[in-house]
Amino acid sequence: MGPVTQRFVVHRYFASGVTSLPTSGDPLVIATLFAPFDLDENRIDDNVAVAYSNTPPAVVTTGDAWSVFTGKLNALSENTDSGAMAFTIADSDTVGNMSATVSLNLNGVNVPASTSCSAITPGAGQAAAAQCTIDIPFNNATWWDGSAAAGLQGLFNTFATDASNGTYANGVAASATIVASDATGKFSTPVNVPLHVFSTVNNAPTMAFQSPFANVSDPNNNHVYPTYACSVSAGNAAGGCGTGRSQIDVRINQMLSAVAAPAAAFDELGSQTTAVVAYTDPQDSFTNVQCNREQSAMVFVANGGPIVSANATAGLYDVDFVIPITAPATAVSALCTVTLTDQAAPFPNGEAAQTASAQFRLLINP
């Protein structure tokens, strides 16, 4: 007769006294074997049942190589390429190629570090081993921008965890997380290693104007400036400049927000503050910003130029200025420049205070 295909379904019972399989996490492989010329075989207790064990790989966290690696992680500098840094991974029972991933947690910003692993001779008790290298290029915008959030794009060269190993920027932390994998794809327990990035450059403050300032094009020069506009004739009504007996005192609370550095400069944001750098105007001894009228008509009353001062809320600034109570015949305006500096006591590593300036426009309508 012709060939016949047989399908065997084998129901295998637990041994006496066994009620469940162990929850070891290991895959259970059962091979049921039948001799091709003995289809009458009805005993299966002599067949094969094997539990397969695969111990996960591990990052080798002992020895001179590990000491050198962790030492380099604690001696990084902002805006500097780390160069190659090597660590070792090993597996006790799985032969084959190994790999590793390294993720940097930079004060909440997660950036992967490119990792390359090459097989090395296994040591005692090891079935496989590899040496892995990473490079952390804090001077490479492409590397940083590929993973950093949009608000941190282009700020790769400002990053530092602190400048004096924990005393300059409290609460700022950074670490590298390493995970190894063996030839079967089994992963190791993650290893977290603290890292330290020294500050080498003090960055200038950054500023942002708040409502009711709005970005408006200036018809006098077609540039866009943060602009505050009000109408004298509107008085205390919406859009009005206010009222007064002989002059109008205009106060804008929280007109400007400032931080001591760009967003990625965690070393500076953790401890520094900002302050106004006063500009001395020979025509107005009461102002601390530089203003230039855009029309020949008077914008401010005598000695009524803008004064920018710190708000009670840290990092925010108010502005006060005084204008005539009589409405101008046509709109008058002034371009003003405010300058801020950062402050620290003291600046580390020989760094010095930096300043930044920003322009704003005050528009007074009839």
C-alpha positions as CSV (number, residue, x, y, z in Angstrom):
1,M,0.0,0.0,0.0
2,G,1.0,3.6,-0.4
3,P,2.5,5.8,2.3
4,V,0.2,6.7,5.2
5,T,0.7,9.8,7.4
6,Q,0.0,9.3,11.0
7,R,-0.6,12.0,13.6
8,F,0.1,11.2,17.2
9,V,-1.4,13.1,20.1
10,V,0.3,12.2,23.4
11,H,-1.3,13.1,26.7
12,R,1.3,13.0,29.4
13,Y,0.3,12.9,33.1
14,F,2.1,14.5,36.0
15,A,4.1,12.0,38.1
16,S,2.5,10.8,41.3
17,G,2.5,13.6,43.9
18,V,3.1,16.4,41.3
19,T,0.2,18.8,40.7
20,S,1.8,21.7,38.7
21,L,4.9,22.6,36.7
22,P,7.4,24.8,38.5
23,T,7.3,28.6,37.7
24,S,11.0,28.9,37.0
25,G,10.6,31.2,34.0
26,D,12.7,28.7,31.9
27,P,11.1,27.3,28.7
28,L,10.2,23.6,29.0
29,V,11.1,21.4,26.0
30,I,9.5,18.0,25.7
31,A,10.5,15.7,22.8
32,T,8.4,12.5,22.4
33,L,10.2,9.9,20.4
34,F,8.7,7.0,18.4
35,A,10.8,4.4,16.6
36,P,9.8,4.5,12.9
37,F,9.5,0.7,12.6
38,D,7.8,0.2,16.0
39,L,4.5,2.1,15.8
40,D,3.1,-0.3,18.4
41,E,5.3,1.4,21.1
42,N,3.0,2.4,23.9
43,R,5.5,3.3,26.6
44,I,6.5,7.0,26.8
45,D,8.2,7.0,30.2
46,D,11.6,6.4,28.5
47,N,11.2,9.4,26.2
48,V,13.0,12.8,26.7
49,A,11.7,15.7,28.9
50,V,14.3,18.4,29.4
51,A,14.1,21.8,31.2
52,Y,16.4,24.3,29.4
53,S,18.2,26.8,31.6
54,N,19.8,30.0,30.3
55,T,21.5,32.2,32.9
56,P,21.3,35.9,31.9
57,P,24.6,37.7,30.9
58,A,26.1,40.3,33.2
59,V,28.1,43.5,33.1
60,V,31.5,42.9,34.7
61,T,31.6,45.4,37.5
62,T,34.9,44.4,39.1
63,G,38.6,44.7,38.1
64,D,40.8,47.3,36.7
65,A,38.9,47.7,33.4
66,W,35.7,48.6,35.3
67,S,37.7,51.1,37.6
68,V,39.1,52.8,34.5
69,F,35.6,53.0,32.9
70,T,33.8,54.4,35.9
71,G,36.7,56.9,36.5
72,K,36.2,58.3,33.0
73,L,32.5,58.6,33.6
74,N,33.3,60.8,36.5
75,A,35.7,63.0,34.7
76,L,33.6,64.1,31.7
77,S,33.5,67.8,30.6
78,E,30.9,69.8,28.8
79,N,31.5,70.6,25.2
80,T,34.2,67.9,25.1
81,D,34.4,64.5,23.4
82,S,34.9,61.7,26.0
83,G,36.9,59.5,23.6
84,A,36.5,55.7,23.7
85,M,35.5,54.2,27.1
86,A,35.4,50.4,27.5
87,F,33.6,48.0,29.8
88,T,33.3,44.2,29.7
89,I,30.2,41.9,29.6
90,A,30.2,38.1,30.1
91,D,27.9,35.0,30.1
92,S,28.3,31.9,32.1
93,D,26.5,29.4,29.9
94,T,25.7,30.8,26.4
95,V,28.2,30.8,23.6
96,G,27.9,33.4,20.8
97,N,27.9,37.0,20.0
98,M,27.0,39.4,22.8
99,S,25.9,43.1,22.7
100,A,25.1,45.9,25.1
101,T,23.0,49.1,25.2
102,V,24.0,52.3,27.2
103,S,21.5,55.0,27.9
104,L,22.5,58.3,29.6
105,N,20.0,59.9,32.0
106,L,21.2,63.5,32.1
107,N,19.1,65.1,34.7
108,G,15.9,63.7,33.1
109,V,17.1,64.0,29.5
110,N,17.6,60.5,28.1
111,V,20.2,60.1,25.4
112,P,21.5,56.8,24.0
113,A,25.2,56.3,23.7
114,S,26.3,54.3,20.6
115,T,27.8,51.0,21.7
116,S,30.2,48.6,19.9
117,C,31.0,45.2,21.3
118,S,33.7,42.7,20.2
119,A,34.2,39.2,21.4
120,I,37.2,38.5,23.7
121,T,38.6,35.3,25.3
122,P,36.2,34.2,28.0
123,G,37.6,34.0,31.5
124,A,37.2,31.2,34.1
125,G,33.6,30.2,34.5
126,Q,32.5,32.2,31.3
127,A,31.1,30.7,28.1
128,A,31.4,34.0,26.3
129,A,32.7,37.5,26.9
130,A,32.9,40.8,25.0
131,Q,34.5,44.2,25.4
132,C,32.1,47.1,24.6
133,T,33.1,50.7,23.9
134,I,31.1,53.9,24.0
135,D,31.9,57.5,23.1
136,I,30.0,60.4,24.7
137,P,30.6,63.5,22.4
138,F,29.3,66.5,24.3
139,N,30.7,68.6,21.4
140,N,28.6,66.9,18.7
141,A,25.2,68.6,18.0
142,T,24.0,65.7,15.8
143,W,24.5,63.2,18.6
144,W,22.6,65.4,21.1
145,D,19.8,66.7,18.9
146,G,19.0,63.2,17.7
147,S,17.5,62.4,21.2
148,A,17.1,65.5,23.2
149,A,13.7,67.2,23.5
150,A,12.9,70.1,21.1
151,G,13.5,72.7,23.8
152,L,17.0,71.4,24.2
153,Q,18.0,71.3,20.6
154,G,21.4,72.9,19.9
155,L,22.3,73.1,23.6
156,F,24.6,70.0,23.7
157,N,27.6,72.2,24.6
158,T,26.0,73.7,27.7
159,F,25.3,70.4,29.5
160,A,27.1,69.8,32.9
161,T,25.8,68.0,36.0
162,D,27.7,70.4,38.3
163,A,31.1,72.1,38.6
164,S,32.4,70.8,41.9
165,N,31.0,67.3,42.4
166,G,27.8,68.0,44.1
167,T,28.2,71.4,45.8
168,Y,27.5,73.7,42.9
169,A,24.1,72.5,41.6
170,N,22.1,70.7,44.2
171,G,19.6,68.1,43.0
172,V,21.2,67.6,39.6
173,A,21.9,64.0,38.8
174,A,23.2,62.0,35.9
175,S,23.9,58.3,35.3
176,A,24.6,55.7,32.6
177,T,22.4,52.6,32.5
178,I,24.1,49.5,30.9
179,V,22.2,46.4,29.7
180,A,24.0,43.4,28.2
181,S,22.4,40.7,26.0
182,D,23.6,37.2,25.0
183,A,23.4,35.3,21.7
184,T,19.8,34.2,22.5
185,G,18.6,37.8,23.3
186,K,18.4,37.3,27.0
187,F,19.0,40.5,28.9
188,S,21.1,41.2,32.0
189,T,20.0,43.1,35.1
190,P,20.5,46.9,34.3
191,V,23.6,48.4,35.9
192,N,23.3,52.1,36.8
193,V,26.6,54.0,37.1
194,P,26.6,57.7,38.3
195,L,28.4,60.0,36.0
196,H,29.7,63.5,36.4
197,V,30.1,66.2,33.8
198,F,32.3,69.2,34.8
199,S,31.2,72.7,33.9
200,T,33.9,74.5,31.9
201,V,32.0,77.6,30.6
202,N,29.5,79.8,32.4
203,N,26.6,80.5,30.1
204,A,24.7,83.8,29.8
205,P,21.2,84.2,31.1
206,T,18.1,83.6,28.9
207,M,15.1,85.9,28.9
208,A,11.4,85.7,27.7
209,F,8.8,88.5,27.8
210,Q,5.4,87.7,29.2
211,S,1.9,88.9,28.6
212,P,0.8,91.7,28.0
213,F,3.9,92.0,25.9
214,A,3.4,90.5,22.4
215,N,5.6,90.1,19.4
216,V,4.7,92.9,17.0
217,S,6.4,94.3,13.9
218,D,7.7,97.8,14.3
219,P,6.6,99.9,11.3
220,N,9.6,102.2,11.8
221,N,12.2,99.4,10.9
222,N,10.1,96.3,10.2
223,H,11.7,94.4,13.1
224,V,9.6,92.4,15.5
225,Y,9.9,93.3,19.1
226,P,8.1,92.2,22.3
227,T,5.8,95.2,22.5
228,Y,3.5,96.7,25.2
229,A,0.9,99.0,23.8
230,C,-1.7,101.2,25.6
231,S,-4.0,104.1,24.9
232,V,-3.9,107.3,27.0
233,S,-7.4,108.3,26.1
234,A,-8.8,104.9,27.2
235,G,-7.7,105.6,30.8
236,N,-8.5,102.7,33.1
237,A,-10.6,100.9,30.4
238,A,-9.3,97.8,28.6
239,G,-6.2,98.7,26.6
240,G,-5.8,101.9,28.5
241,C,-2.6,103.2,30.1
242,G,-4.3,104.2,33.3
243,T,-5.1,107.6,35.0
244,G,-3.4,110.1,37.3
245,R,-3.5,113.7,38.4
246,S,-0.6,115.1,36.4
247,Q,1.0,112.0,34.9
248,I,0.3,108.3,34.4
249,D,2.3,105.7,36.3
250,V,2.4,102.5,34.3
251,R,3.4,99.3,36.1
252,I,3.6,95.9,34.4
253,N,4.1,93.0,36.8
254,Q,6.1,90.0,35.7
255,M,6.8,91.5,32.3
256,L,10.0,89.4,31.9
257,S,11.1,85.9,33.0
258,A,14.8,85.0,33.2
259,V,16.9,82.0,34.1
260,A,20.7,82.0,34.6
261,A,21.5,79.9,31.6
262,P,20.0,77.9,28.7
263,A,17.8,75.0,29.6
264,A,20.4,72.3,29.2
265,A,22.9,74.1,31.5
266,F,21.7,72.2,34.6
267,D,24.8,73.1,36.6
268,E,23.9,76.8,36.4
269,L,20.2,76.5,36.7
270,G,20.6,74.6,39.9
271,S,22.2,77.4,41.9
272,Q,22.6,80.7,40.0
273,T,20.4,83.8,40.1
274,T,20.1,86.8,37.9
275,A,20.1,90.6,38.4
276,V,19.6,93.7,36.3
277,V,22.7,95.5,35.1
278,A,21.8,99.1,35.5
279,Y,22.2,101.4,32.6
280,T,23.0,105.0,33.6
281,D,21.2,107.6,31.4
282,P,22.5,111.1,31.6
283,Q,19.1,112.4,30.6
284,D,17.2,110.3,33.1
285,S,18.8,109.5,36.5
286,F,15.8,107.4,37.5
287,T,15.9,104.7,34.9
288,N,18.1,101.6,34.7
289,V,17.5,100.5,31.0
290,Q,18.5,102.2,27.8
291,C,15.7,103.7,25.8
292,N,15.7,105.5,22.5
293,R,12.7,107.5,21.3
294,E,11.4,106.6,17.8
295,Q,9.6,109.9,17.3
296,S,10.5,113.5,18.3
297,A,7.6,113.7,20.6
298,M,8.1,112.9,24.3
299,V,7.3,109.3,25.3
300,F,8.1,109.5,29.1
301,V,7.8,112.5,31.5
302,A,11.1,113.9,32.7
303,N,12.9,111.3,34.8
304,G,10.2,108.9,34.0
305,G,12.1,106.3,32.0
306,P,11.5,102.6,32.6
307,I,12.8,100.9,35.8
308,V,13.1,97.1,35.6
309,S,13.1,95.5,39.1
310,A,12.9,92.0,40.5
311,N,9.5,90.6,41.3
312,A,8.8,88.9,44.6
313,T,8.7,85.6,42.6
314,A,12.2,84.5,41.8
315,G,13.2,84.8,38.1
316,L,10.5,87.3,37.2
317,Y,10.9,91.1,36.7
318,D,8.5,94.0,36.7
319,V,8.7,97.3,34.8
320,D,7.6,100.8,35.8
321,F,7.5,104.0,33.7
322,V,5.8,107.3,33.7
323,I,4.1,109.0,30.7
324,P,2.3,112.4,30.3
325,I,-1.4,112.5,31.1
326,T,-2.1,114.4,27.9
327,A,-2.7,112.0,25.0
328,P,-0.1,112.4,22.2
329,A,-1.3,113.6,18.8
330,T,-0.1,110.4,17.2
331,A,1.4,107.2,18.5
332,V,4.8,107.5,20.1
333,S,7.2,104.7,21.0
334,A,10.6,103.9,22.4
335,L,12.9,101.0,22.0
336,C,14.5,99.9,25.3
337,T,17.2,97.4,26.1
338,V,17.4,95.6,29.4
339,T,20.6,93.7,30.4
340,L,20.8,90.9,33.0
341,T,23.7,89.2,34.6
342,D,24.0,85.8,36.3
343,Q,25.2,85.5,39.9
344,A,26.9,82.8,41.9
345,A,29.0,82.7,45.0
346,P,31.5,81.9,43.9
347,F,31.8,80.9,40.2
348,P,33.7,77.6,40.0
349,N,36.7,76.6,37.9
350,G,37.7,80.2,37.2
351,E,34.4,81.0,35.4
352,A,33.0,84.5,35.5
353,A,29.6,86.2,35.3
354,Q,28.0,86.5,31.9
355,T,25.4,89.1,30.7
356,A,22.6,89.0,28.1
357,S,20.5,91.8,26.7
358,A,17.0,91.9,25.2
359,Q,15.1,94.7,23.5
360,F,11.4,95.6,24.0
361,R,9.1,98.3,22.7
362,L,6.8,100.6,24.5
363,L,4.0,102.0,22.3
364,I,1.8,104.8,23.6
365,N,-1.3,105.5,21.5
366,P,-3.5,108.6,21.7
